[in-house]
Amino acid sequence: RWWLVGSAWAGRDVAAGSSSSQGCNTAQNDAHSTVSVAETEDPLIVLAGNLRMNTEVRKSLFVAIMGGQDYLDAYDRLIKVRVPRAQRGEVVRVLLHCCRHEAVFNPFYGLLGSRVCA
């Protein structure tokens, strides 16, 4: 069914110059609409997407960890996130993923990890 996808493509048409300029305007309007959506989103959610936190559970855990004022606040936020039993390992994975992306060691992650594992 690859032909169905290709038939919907509205790329540059060399013969019709007006349709190609119309397509560019549509692309520019789409770019402006995506920017406005990204501006209204929480910056932590955007950062979670940039760090490839692709599931809602990972995104919510990332926001809980990074949104905390200190490790106790982050722990309280993690407790409030409802994680299914099968995905409880994601808490440690997200914590290690955040720690790995720091340039230097941050004791916040060590304290939070010891609190989570206790």
C-alpha positions, -999 to 999 in steps of 0.1 A, spaced: 0 0 0 29 23 -5 11 39 -34 -16 53 -11 10 72 9 27 85 -22 -5 97 -37 -11 120 -8 23 137 -12 21 173 -23 57 180 -32 71 205 -56 54 205 -90 78 218 -116 50 225 -141 28 245 -118 48 271 -99 17 285 -81 10 252 -64 46 249 -51 45 283 -36 11 274 -20 28 243 -5 56 265 10 30 288 27 13 258 42 46 244 55 54 278 70 20 279 87 26 244 100 60 254 114 44 284 132 17 262 147 41 236 160 62 264 176 32 278 194 23 243 207 59 238 220 59 272 237 27 264 256 40 230 267 59 225 300 97 229 293 103 197 313 81 177 290 99 191 260 132 182 276 119 147 283 111 144 247 146 155 237 161 129 260 139 102 243 116 96 271 90 82 248 63 68 271 40 87 293 53 68 324 88 79 316 78 115 309 59 117 342 88 102 361 112 126 345 90 156 354 87 143 390 124 139 393 135 171 377 107 192 390 116 186 427 132 213 447 154 188 466 156 150 467 129 148 494 105 168 472 114 147 442 108 115 462 74 128 473 66 135 436 77 100 426 55 85 452 25 103 438 31 91 403 10 59 397 33 34 381 19 0 372 36 -29 389 51 -42 357 68 -8 350 83 -1 385 118 -6 371 113 25 350 118 46 381 154 34 384 160 35 346 148 71 344 169 81 374 200 65 359 193 81 325 191 116 341 223 110 361 241 98 330 233 130 311 249 152 337 284 166 330 296 161 366 283 139 394 253 154 411 247 140 446 210 147 441 206 115 421 225 94 447 204 107 475 172 102 456 183 67 445 191 56 480 157 70 491 138 51 463 156 18 469 152 19 507 
